[in-house]
């Protein structure tokens, strides 16, 4: 009944339809707050800056209702998170470029998840317990959540948060993106995990000389080797 307060992306005409629920893609996304999930690469940095400036200007309106003000603040948060995600994940993709292992991955392949329960409300208790163990997830092609890799921003020990503190974790994060690419191509199950961890380990090894902490490199290398052995 009311339009979303969001700026359109010229590269995606459907994003200009502010009355469309999740850009007419309810199979892959849900939108309980009236804002889009934070799929990366949907706006340029200039568009995000323009959007934030527009929100700032609208918030000066003293006649806004409580709901309108809350929606604008939510939009501000969403745009800020997209900007941050574009930068952090974009840096990981650039690291993959350095070693020739990007293989077509783009920002649009990734979506930020800030709250598991809110983003996946219909997950069973067992599914949620499984999901809570991972800092990135790519769902089976038959799932309504398929088609994108979700990177959790709410996991303190996950590569997204840790890469904000250390460039070493950015290299590990880059290898994790290559892991999820295996699943994006439809390889699931235990065999899929074996291929994914094997690919991640191969890519990860190319960053060895870039690590500032050899201890961290060895610890993460051991972790990946254990995962490969688990799924072999």
ChimeraX attribute file (.defattr): number of C-alpha atoms within 10 A of each C-alpha:
attribute: neighborCount
match mode: 1-to-1
recipient: residues
	/A:1	4
	/A:2	8
	/A:3	11
	/A:4	20
	/A:5	18
	/A:6	22
	/A:7	19
	/A:8	17
	/A:9	15
	/A:10	12
	/A:11	9
	/A:12	11
	/A:13	10
	/A:14	15
	/A:15	20
	/A:16	15
	/A:17	16
	/A:18	17
	/A:19	16
	/A:20	15
	/A:21	18
	/A:22	22
	/A:23	16
	/A:24	13
	/A:25	10
	/A:26	13
	/A:27	11
	/A:28	13
	/A:29	19
	/A:30	19
	/A:31	13
	/A:32	12
	/A:33	13
	/A:34	19
	/A:35	18
	/A:36	18
	/A:37	19
	/A:38	20
	/A:39	24
	/A:40	23
	/A:41	21
	/A:42	20
	/A:43	21
	/A:44	14
	/A:45	16
	/A:46	10
	/A:47	17
	/A:48	19
	/A:49	15
	/A:50	13
	/A:51	21
	/A:52	21
	/A:53	13
	/A:54	15
	/A:55	20
	/A:56	14
	/A:57	10
	/A:58	14
	/A:59	16
	/A:60	10
	/A:61	10
	/A:62	8
	/A:63	9
	/A:64	13
	/A:65	10
	/A:66	8
	/A:67	9
	/A:68	14
	/A:69	18
	/A:70	14
	/A:71	19
	/A:72	22
	/A:73	16
	/A:74	17
	/A:75	23
	/A:76	21
	/A:77	13
	/A:78	20
	/A:79	22
	/A:80	17
	/A:81	18
	/A:82	24
	/A:83	22
	/A:84	14
	/A:85	23
	/A:86	23
	/A:87	16
	/A:88	17
	/A:89	23
	/A:90	17
	/A:91	18
	/A:92	25
	/A:93	25
	/A:94	14
	/A:95	20
	/A:96	24
	/A:97	15
	/A:98	12
	/A:99	12
	/A:100	11
	/A:101	18
	/A:102	20
	/A:103	11
	/A:104	9
	/A:105	16
	/A:106	13
	/A:107	16
	/A:108	13
	/A:109	18
	/A:110	25
	/A:111	22
	/A:112	23
	/A:113	23
	/A:114	17
	/A:115	13
	/A:116	16
	/A:117	12
	/A:118	13
	/A:119	18
	/A:120	16
	/A:121	12
	/A:122	10
	/A:123	13
	/A:124	10
	/A:125	9
	/A:126	9
	/A:127	11
	/A:128	15
	/A:129	11
	/A:130	10
	/A:131	15
	/A:132	15
	/A:133	11
	/A:134	12
	/A:135	20
	/A:136	25
	/A:137	22
	/A:138	23
	/A:139	19
	/A:140	17
	/A:141	16
	/A:142	9
	/A:143	11
	/A:144	12
	/A:145	20
	/A:146	19
	/A:147	20
	/A:148	21
	/A:149	23
	/A:150	24
	/A:151	25
	/A:152	22
	/A:153	20
	/A:154	15
	/A:155	19
	/A:156	11
	/A:157	11
	/A:158	18
	/A:159	24
	/A:160	25
	/A:161	19
	/A:162	17
	/A:163	21
	/A:164	12
	/A:165	11
	/A:166	14
	/A:167	16
	/A:168	21
	/A:169	22
	/A:170	24
	/A:171	27
	/A:172	27
	/A:173	28
	/A:174	27
	/A:175	29
	/A:176	22
	/A:177	25
	/A:178	25
	/A:179	25
	/A:180	26
	/A:181	23
	/A:182	20
	/A:183	24
	/A:184	21
	/A:185	13
	/A:186	16
	/A:187	19
	/A:188	18
	/A:189	11
	/A:190	12
	/A:191	11
	/A:192	17
	/A:193	21
	/A:194	21
	/A:195	19
	/A:196	26
	/A:197	24
	/A:198	20
	/A:199	20
	/A:200	24
	/A:201	24
	/A:202	16
	/A:203	24
	/A:204	23
	/A:205	15
	/A:206	16
	/A:207	19
	/A:208	17
	/A:209	10
	/A:210	12
	/A:211	17
	/A:212	12
	/A:213	12
	/A:214	13
	/A:215	10
	/A:216	13
	/A:217	22
	/A:218	12
	/A:219	10
	/A:220	16
	/A:221	17
	/A:222	13
	/A:223	12
	/A:224	18
	/A:225	13
	/A:226	13
	/A:227	17
	/A:228	19
	/A:229	11
	/A:230	11
	/A:231	16
	/A:232	12
